[in-house]
């Protein structure tokens, strides 16, 4: 089974178990050990995973770290666990700091079973950084997150590759944070820098005020244009036929329905760009499962439905994006199950369940 499918299944089980996990030990058993196992390490083999790993530090004797993942008899990854309800902060990592300094491990993980924060020593050699280079959230992840976590796996682990990735992730995270800040509210320095790239005159206070508004608008328009281009390139079915009308996403055609009937129904319904992009993500997920022209979007006032063969009896999922609290209904189980999301990327984390819904319909047809 692919790692993303294992992680998705673990995330699904975790949501049902959280209310019953009352202790740190229960967190380890229900969440952390299955996560380590998903990475390919045998949690029942002490040559691979050592629980309660002991390393004497100076005058401190018998201190333990929750788990040490071993290779050739030496620890390569240290894991410190907290109760699933705990907030993770650097104060919880005191043992990791001490053990990191006296072992050969270069990767340290602080987790509450749902959130995994990964640390290394990018700032000073052999001293664990105070800030993680990667944070993986079991309740909110996408394929790119899983690709980074996969580098910890038994099959893929290479310390040099891991450290190179950590270096890149650290600064990418900082750059993304800066871009987000400038996108939300451009700083005076940023506006001055951008303005000087396009205006050769003196930037008077009035010009700076005008450019502040223009930079903000341009930023938003640039990103909206990029999204539109992404949709234009994606909205092509397998036969090569464009699904665009006048360079915008076309509304899905409902089979066995006349144009006049379609136009007369649900005039107040507006399919948003977010719903259309969500539909295309679902199509991309299902590309190797069924021909994508069998995956159809049908928008109604309360949700955007995605169906197999445009058949209401074959729901794949529903996108509920019309309120501030967005969620998806998945139909791999009878009656459907609501799953809250924070971004469209969360759909990738549901890939196995989306495929399972289609396979369920296909199995019923075969029977």
C-alpha positions in Angstrom: 0.0 0.0 0.0 1.3 3.5 -0.9 2.4 5.7 2.1 -0.3 8.3 1.3 -3.0 5.6 1.5 -1.6 4.3 4.8 -1.4 7.9 6.3 -5.0 8.6 5.0 -6.3 5.5 6.7 -4.5 6.4 9.9 -5.9 9.9 9.8 -9.4 8.5 9.3 -9.0 6.1 12.3 -7.5 8.9 14.4 -10.5 11.1 14.1 -12.7 8.3 15.6 -10.2 7.5 18.3 -9.3 10.9 19.7 -12.2 11.1 22.1 -11.1 7.8 23.7 -7.4 8.6 24.0 -6.9 9.8 27.6 -3.2 9.4 28.3 0.2 9.8 26.7 0.6 6.0 26.6 -2.7 5.6 24.7 -1.5 8.3 22.3 1.7 6.3 21.6 -0.2 3.0 21.1 -3.1 4.4 19.0 -1.3 7.0 16.9 2.4 7.2 17.1 3.3 3.5 16.8 1.0 3.1 13.7 2.7 6.2 12.2 6.2 4.7 12.7 5.0 1.4 11.3 3.6 3.2 8.2 7.1 4.6 7.6 8.3 1.0 7.2 9.9 0.5 10.7 8.9 -2.6 12.7 7.8 -1.2 16.1 8.1 -4.7 17.6 11.7 -5.1 16.5 14.2 -3.6 19.0 16.9 -3.5 16.3 14.7 -1.0 14.4 12.7 0.8 17.1 13.7 1.2 20.7 11.0 2.4 23.1 12.1 4.2 26.2 15.5 4.8 24.8 18.1 5.5 27.5 21.1 7.7 27.1 23.0 8.9 30.2 23.8 12.6 30.0 26.6 13.7 32.4 25.2 13.4 35.9 21.7 12.7 34.7 21.3 8.9 34.6 18.4 6.8 33.2 16.6 9.6 31.3 14.5 8.2 28.5 13.3 9.4 25.1 10.0 7.8 24.0 11.3 6.2 20.8 14.7 5.9 18.9 14.6 4.6 15.4 17.8 2.7 14.8 20.1 1.8 11.9 23.2 -0.4 12.3 22.8 -0.2 16.1 22.8 3.6 16.2 19.9 6.1 16.6 19.0 8.0 13.4 15.7 9.5 14.5 14.6 10.5 18.1 10.9 10.8 18.8 9.4 12.6 21.9 5.6 12.1 22.4 3.0 14.1 24.2 -0.7 13.5 24.9 -2.9 14.0 21.9 -4.5 17.0 23.5 -1.2 18.8 24.2 -0.1 21.9 22.4 3.4 21.4 21.1 6.0 24.1 21.9 9.7 24.2 22.3 9.4 23.8 26.1 8.1 20.2 25.4 11.4 19.4 23.6 13.8 19.7 26.5 14.7 16.0 26.4 15.1 16.1 22.6 17.6 19.0 23.0 19.7 17.0 25.5 19.6 13.7 23.6 20.2 15.3 20.3 23.5 16.7 21.6 24.9 13.3 22.9 23.7 10.9 20.2 24.5 10.6 16.5 20.9 11.2 15.5 20.4 14.2 13.2 16.6 14.2 13.1 14.3 14.8 16.1 10.6 14.6 16.1 8.2 16.2 18.6 4.6 14.9 18.3 1.2 14.7 20.0 0.2 11.9 17.7 -1.5 14.2 15.2 1.1 16.9 14.6 4.7 15.9 13.9 7.3 18.6 14.2 10.7 17.7 12.7 14.0 19.3 13.9 17.6 19.1 12.9 20.8 21.2 13.5 20.9 23.8 10.6 21.8 26.7 12.9 24.6 25.2 14.9 26.3 21.8 14.4 25.1 19.1 16.9 22.7 21.5 18.5 19.0 21.0 17.8 17.3 24.0 16.2 14.6 25.7 18.2 12.3 25.9 15.1 11.2 22.9 13.1 12.1 22.6 9.5 8.8 20.7 8.7 5.4 20.3 10.4 3.2 17.5 9.3 -0.5 17.5 10.5 -2.3 14.2 10.3 -5.6 16.1 10.2 -4.6 18.4 7.3 -2.1 17.2 4.8 -1.6 16.9 1.0 0.5 14.8 -1.3 3.5 17.2 -1.1 3.5 16.8 2.7 3.5 13.0 2.4 6.3 13.2 -0.1 8.5 15.1 2.5 7.5 12.7 5.3 8.4 9.7 3.1 12.0 10.8 3.3 11.9 9.6 6.9 10.8 6.1 5.8 13.0 3.0 6.2 13.2 2.5 2.4 14.1 6.2 1.6 16.0 7.5 4.6 19.3 9.0 3.7 20.7 11.5 6.1 22.4 13.7 3.5 19.3 13.9 1.4 17.3 14.6 4.5 19.5 17.4 5.6 19.4 19.0 2.2 15.6 18.8 2.1 15.5 20.3 5.6 17.6 23.2 4.5 15.4 23.9 1.6 12.2 23.4 3.5 13.3 25.8 6.3 13.9 28.7 3.9 10.9 27.9 1.7 8.7 28.1 4.7 10.2 31.5 5.6 9.8 32.8 2.0 6.2 31.5 1.9 5.4 33.3 5.2 6.9 36.5 3.8 4.9 36.2 0.6 1.7 35.6 2.5 2.3 38.7 4.7 3.0 40.8 1.6 0.0 39.4 -0.2 -2.3 40.3 2.8 -0.7 43.6 3.6 2.3 44.8 1.6 4.9 46.5 3.7 6.3 50.0 2.9 9.7 48.4 2.0 8.1 45.9 -0.3 6.1 48.6 -2.1 9.2 50.8 -2.5 11.1 47.9 -3.9 8.4 46.9 -6.4 7.7 50.5 -7.4 11.4 51.2 -8.2 11.3 48.2 -10.6 8.6 49.9 -12.8 8.9 53.7 -12.0 12.0 55.7 -12.5 10.9 59.0 -11.0 10.9 60.2 -7.4 8.5 58.4 -5.2 6.6 61.1 -3.5 4.4 60.4 -0.5 1.3 60.6 -2.7 2.7 58.2 -5.3 3.7 55.8 -2.5 0.1 55.8 -1.3 -1.3 55.2 -4.8 1.3 52.5 -5.5 0.4 50.8 -2.2 -3.1 50.2 -3.5 -2.0 49.2 -7.0 0.6 46.7 -5.7 -2.0 45.1 -3.5 -4.5 44.9 -6.4 -1.9 43.7 -8.8 -0.8 40.9 -6.4 -4.3 39.6 -6.2 -5.0 39.9 -9.9 -1.7 38.1 -10.8 -2.7 35.1 -8.6 -6.2 35.0 -9.9 -4.8 35.0 -13.5 -2.5 32.1 -12.5 -5.4 30.2 -11.1 -7.4 30.8 -14.3 -4.5 29.6 -16.5 -4.2 26.5 -14.3 -7.9 25.7 -14.8 -7.6 26.3 -18.6 -4.8 23.8 -18.9 -6.6 21.3 -16.7 -10.1 21.5 -18.2 -9.3 19.1 -21.0 -11.0 15.7 -21.1 -9.2 12.5 -22.2 -10.5 12.9 -25.8 -8.7 16.2 -26.1 -12.0 18.2 -26.1 -11.8 21.5 -24.2 -14.2 21.9 -21.3 -14.0 25.7 -21.6 -16.4 28.2 -23.1 -14.9 31.6 -24.1 -11.8 30.7 -22.0 -13.7 30.1 -18.8 -14.7 26.7 -17.3 -17.9 25.4 -18.8 -20.7 24.2 -16.7 -20.9 20.4 -16.8 -23.4 19.2 -19.4 -26.1 17.1 -17.8 -26.8 14.1 -20.1 -30.4 13.4 -21.2 -31.3 17.0 -20.4 -32.3 19.6 -23.0 -30.6 23.1 -23.1 -33.9 24.8 -22.3 -34.5 22.5 -19.3 -30.9 23.1 -18.0 -31.2 26.9 -18.4 -34.6 27.0 -16.6 -33.3 25.0 -13.6 -31.4 26.6 -10.7 -30.8 30.0 -12.2 -29.6 31.3 -8.9 -26.8 28.7 -8.7 -23.3 30.0 -9.3 -20.4 27.5 -9.7 -17.4 29.1 -8.1 -13.8 28.8 -9.2 -13.0 27.0 -6.0 -15.8 24.4 -6.7 -14.5 24.0 -10.3 -10.9 23.5 -9.1 -12.1 21.0 -6.5 -13.9 19.1 -9.3 -10.8 19.0 -11.4 -8.7 17.7 -8.4 -11.2 14.9 -8.0 -11.0 14.1 -11.7 -7.2 14.1 -11.4 -7.3 11.7 -8.5 -9.6 9.3 -10.4 -7.8 9.5 -13.7 -6.3 6.0 -13.4 -9.5 4.6 -11.9 -12.1 5.5 -14.5 -12.2 7.6 -17.7 -12.4 11.2 -16.4 -15.4 11.9 -18.7 -17.4 9.6 -16.5 -16.8 12.0 -13.5 -19.4 14.7 -13.7 -20.1 17.8 -11.6 -23.7 18.8 -10.8 -24.0 22.0 -8.8 -27.0 22.7 -6.6 -27.8 25.5 -4.1 -26.5 23.8 -1.0 -23.5 21.9 -2.4 -21.6 20.9 -5.5 -22.0 17.2 -6.2 -19.5 15.1 -8.1 -21.1 11.9 -9.5 -20.1 8.9 -11.5 -21.8 8.7 -14.9 -23.9 11.7 -13.9 -26.0 9.4 -11.8 -27.5 10.6 -8.5 -27.3 7.0 -7.3 -23.5 7.0 -7.8 -22.3 9.9 -5.7 -18.5 10.2 -5.3 -18.4 13.2 -3.0 -20.0 16.6 -2.4 -18.2 19.9 -2.0 -19.8 22.2 0.6 -17.9 25.4 -0.1 -20.7 28.0 0.3 -20.0 28.8 3.9 -17.0 29.9 6.0 -16.8 26.3 7.4 -15.9 24.2 4.4 -16.3 20.4 4.3 -16.6 17.5 2.0 -19.1 14.6 2.1 -17.4 11.3 1.2 -19.4 8.4 -0.1 -17.1 5.4 0.4 -19.4 4.6 3.3 -23.1 4.2 3.3 -25.0 7.5 3.8 -21.8 9.5 3.4 -19.4 11.0 6.0 -18.6 14.6 6.6 -14.9 15.6 6.6 -13.9 19.2 7.4 -11.2 20.8 5.3 -9.2 24.0 5.4 -8.0 24.1 1.8 -8.4 22.4 -1.6 -5.1 20.6 -1.0 -6.9 18.5 1.7 -8.7 16.7 -1.2 -5.5 15.0 -2.1 -5.4 13.5 1.4 -8.8 11.9 0.7 -7.6 10.3 -2.5 -8.0 6.7 -1.3 -11.5 7.3 -0.1 -12.5 9.1 -3.3 -11.3 6.1 -5.3 -13.0 3.7 -2.9 -16.4 5.4 -3.6 -16.0 4.9 -7.3 -14.9 1.3 -6.8 -17.9 0.6 -4.6 -20.2 1.8 -7.4 -18.3 -0.2 -10.0 -18.5 -3.4 -7.8 -22.3 -3.0 -7.5 -22.7 -2.7 -11.2 -20.6 -5.9 -11.7 -22.7 -7.8 -9.2 
